[in-house]
Every structure is written in structure tokens, then in C-alpha cells.
Amino acid sequence: MNTYTAIYPDSAKDTTHSAPALPDGQLRPREKLLARGAATLSNIELLAILLRTGSAQMNIMQFSQYVLDQAGGPRNLLLSNYESLRKIKGLGDAKICSFLAAVEFARRHMQDTLQFHTELNRPAVVRDFCISLLSHEVVEKCLLLLVNTRHQLIHHEEASRGTLNQTAVYPREIAATALRHNAWGVILAHNHPSGLAQPSLADIQLTQQLRRGLALLDIRLVDHIIVAGATAISLAELGKL
């Protein structure tokens, strides 16, 4: 059985980053961005620039804080879709469209960066990539990520799309795709629309079946990631490979 550190040799590089500094009150958000750079703005200030105006009852800073609170924090807000944003009082279509367009642009940039520049050699990186691809799916979808010996992503595709509760994944087809692209390793990722990221017995059985089958072809199953909204878990981290 693969050990966790053997699968992710650079896992020790994962670090926790502190939250952005609070606004100092000296400059308005746009002035502060121009004078000091976007990285110096707080979450509220960044959101205020995207939303542009407040509501009838709140100024833009108060309204931005309100939106963040209603969404459940920055991470959940970034993973929100049109239907969930529409439930927040004061958010009209113009604000929602501007926000969703900015988020989608950032998401595409992150995917391009991961695909062409970043080695998928740490669970945190793989989880973030899979969240960006699967967090908005309302039906269960399975993705196949193929990597070379340096853990660089060389190909990814949709392996299957199921109903709300289940999906069909065929190890033979996964193996054939990996061989066709001369992949060293395979990362499987799928979402749980239920919102629960914990692996089911079927998930674990599929993972172990796929690992054994790929091993016969000298291909490594690097990980199986399960995404549920803003959360993702790694079966490699859980020792389930």
C-alpha cells in the first residue's frame, strides 16, 4: 500500500496563511488599492469595490459586511451561485453578474496556472484545484487528472456524470486513458452534491479496486479527492489508498 509521504513528497510544504489585515480607515477602498495595491485591502474592501454601491439601508462598507455574513464568509461567498446570491437581500442582477464574472475569471486563471505551472504534489494544491472544478456541480461528476513523474498535470477530463446520488466509473476506461496519455499517476476526483465530503463504502472500494488495477500497469493512483461545496478531502490523507 502506498504511504502518504510517498504519494505526496512535498506535503510538508503546506502552510497556513494569516488573514488579510483589517482596513486602516485612512483611505477609501479604491484610493487604497491605487495607492498601496490590492493585496493591502481587507475582504470587505475588496468586495465593496466589486459591488460598487450599498443598499437603501446600508452604505457600501456595511453592505459588504452584510453580504459576507449572509454568505457565511469569503470562501462560501466565492463558491456561491446565482440562486444562492439572489437570496441575499439587496443583491440585484447587476451586482451578482459583476461578482460572478470576477470569480469565474479568477477561477479560470487559477486552473490555467495549476495546469501549466504548478506541480500537484501536495494535497492542499490538489484539493483547491478540484474544488475549483467541482464545487458548483449539482449532480455527481467524476474527473480524471493525469500527472507525470514530476506531478505536473498533463491531462484532465470528465470521466463520468451521474444522477444526484450516484455516478458510474469504469476502472478499465480510466486505465486506458492513462495509458493513452503515458501518465505516471492518476488522481480521481468527484463531488458529493449532498454536501457531505466523507467517503462512502463504495468510494473506498472503488479507490482500492482502481489502485490495484493501475498497479498492474505500473501506474500509480496518487489520490482520490471528494469535493462537497467548499470542502474537499483526500483519501490519501485518510490512509484509504
N, C-alpha and C positions, 0 to 999 in steps of 0.2 A: 504493500500500500504506500502511496506517495505521502511523504511528510509535508507538513505545511511550509516549512522553510525551504524545502527542495523545490516546491512548486513556485513559491514567490521569493526568490533570492534577495530581493531588495525590500522586503516587507518592513524592515527596521527603519526605513526612511520615512515612514508615515509619521507626521507630526500634527499637533493641534495648534491651530492659529487663533489668536485672540480676536475679539470682535472689533470693528472699527471704532475709533474714538468718537465720543459724543460731540455734537456741534458746539462751537465756542460762542455762538451768538454774535460774533463780530461782523459777519458778512452774510448777505442773503445767499441761498444755495447757488444760484447761477454765478454770482460775483465770486463766491468762494471757489467754485470749480475753475473759473477762468484764472483766478489769482494763484491758487495752490494746487490745482489738479483734482481730478475726480476721486482719486484714492483717499483724499482727506475728508470727503463728505460722509456723513452718517447714513444709515439706511433710510431714515426719514427724509433727509435732504435729497438723496438720490431719487426717491420715489416722488418727492414734491416736484422735481424737475420734469419727470415723466408725466405726472398728472396735470401740471401747469396751473390749475385753479382749484380752489376748495369748493365747499358746498354753501348753501344758503345759511347754514348754522355754524359752520367752522371755516377758519382760514386755512390756507393750504398746508401749513405745518400740522395743525390739529387734524385736518382731514387725512393727511398721510399717515399719522399715527393711528387714527381710527381704522383705516384700511388694513394696515399691518396687523392690528389687534384682531380684526374681524377674520382675517385670513389665517391667523394662527402663527404669525411670524414670517420673516423673509423667505425662508425655504419653502414653506407651504404656499406662499403667495406666488413664487416663481413657478410652482407646479400647478397653479390653478388654470382652469379652462374657462371658456366664455360663460358656461352655465353657472359655475360657482361664483365667478366675479359679478355676474348680473344680480346675485342675491345681496350684494353689499350696497346698502342704501347710499345714493349719491354718485355711484359709478354708472355713467351712461355709456352708450356705444362708442362715442368718440374717445373717451379715456381708456376704455377697455381695448379698443383696437390699437391705440398707440402703445399701450403697455404690452399686449400680446405680440405685436410686431417686434418690439425691442427684445423681448425674451426669446423669440424664435431666432432672431438674428444672432444673439449671443449663443444660443444652443447650437446653431449650425457652425459657428466659429469654433466652439469647443470640440465638436465632433471632428471637424477638419484637423484641428490641432492634434487631437488624440490619434487620429488615423495616420497622419503623416509625420509626426514629430515625437510622439511620446511612446515609450515602451510600457506595455500593460503588464508590468512586473510587480505591482503592489495591489492588494485587494481594494484599497481606497480609490485608486485610479479606475480600476475595472468597475467598481460599484457606481461611481459617478457617471462613467460612460454609459452603462446600462440604464441608469435612471434617466439620463437624457434621452434615451431611445424609447423607453417603455413606460415612463411614468404617466403618460396621458392616454394610454390604451384602455379601452373599456371592455374589450374582450381579451381572452388569454392569447398571447402571442409568444412564439419561441424564436429566438435569434441564435445564429451560429456565428461566432467570432473565431477567425483563424489567425494564428500567430506563427512567426518564425522562431529560430533558436534564440533570438535576442528579445523575444516577447513583443516584437513590433507587429501591429495589426496589418495583415496583408490582404484580408478579405472579410467582409461580413454580409450576411444575407438573412432573410426571413426563412426559417426552417419550416414553420407551420403557423397556422392561425386557427384557433378553435372557437368554441362557444364561450359563454361567460364563465363556465366552470371547468372546461377541460380542453386539452389540445392533444393532437396525435404527433408524436415524434418517432421517427424511424431510424434507429442506430445505423442500419445499413446505408441509408442515404447520406447520413452525416459522415460516415467513413468514406464514402465515395467522393463527397465534396472535398473533404480534407486531402485525399489522395490527388484529386484533380488539381488542387492549388499547391501541392507539395508542402503542406503545412507541417510544422513540427508539433504544434499543440492546438487544442480545441478549447474554447470557452463557450459553454452553453448558458443562455440567459432566457428567462421567461418571467412573465408578470403574473401576479395574483390580483385580479380585479376586486376580489373580496376585501382587499386592504390588509390582509394578514400575510406577513412575509415568511412565516415559519414553514419549513418544507413538510410536505405530506409524505406518507409512506411510499406512495407512487413516485414522488420526486426522488427520494433516496434510492429506490430500486432502479429507476431509470438511470440515475447517475452511476451507480455501481456496474450496471449492465453495460453502459456505454464505455466506462473506463476499461473494463475487461476486454471488450471488443476492439477498442482502439489500440490497446497494448499489444494485441496480436499483430497489428500492422506497424508497430514501432512508432505510434503516435500517442502523445500524452494528453490526457484530459486535465487541463490546467485548473478549471474551476467550473462550477455551476452556480450562477447568480440568480437569486429570486428577488424580483422587484415588486414592491407594493406601495404605490404612491411615491412619497419622498424617502422611503426606506428601502434598503436592499441588504440582503445577507449573502454571505459567501459560504458555500458548503465546504470549501477547502478550509476555511477558518473554523468551521464546526467539526472538522475531522470526519466528514461524511464521504470523502472520496475513497 
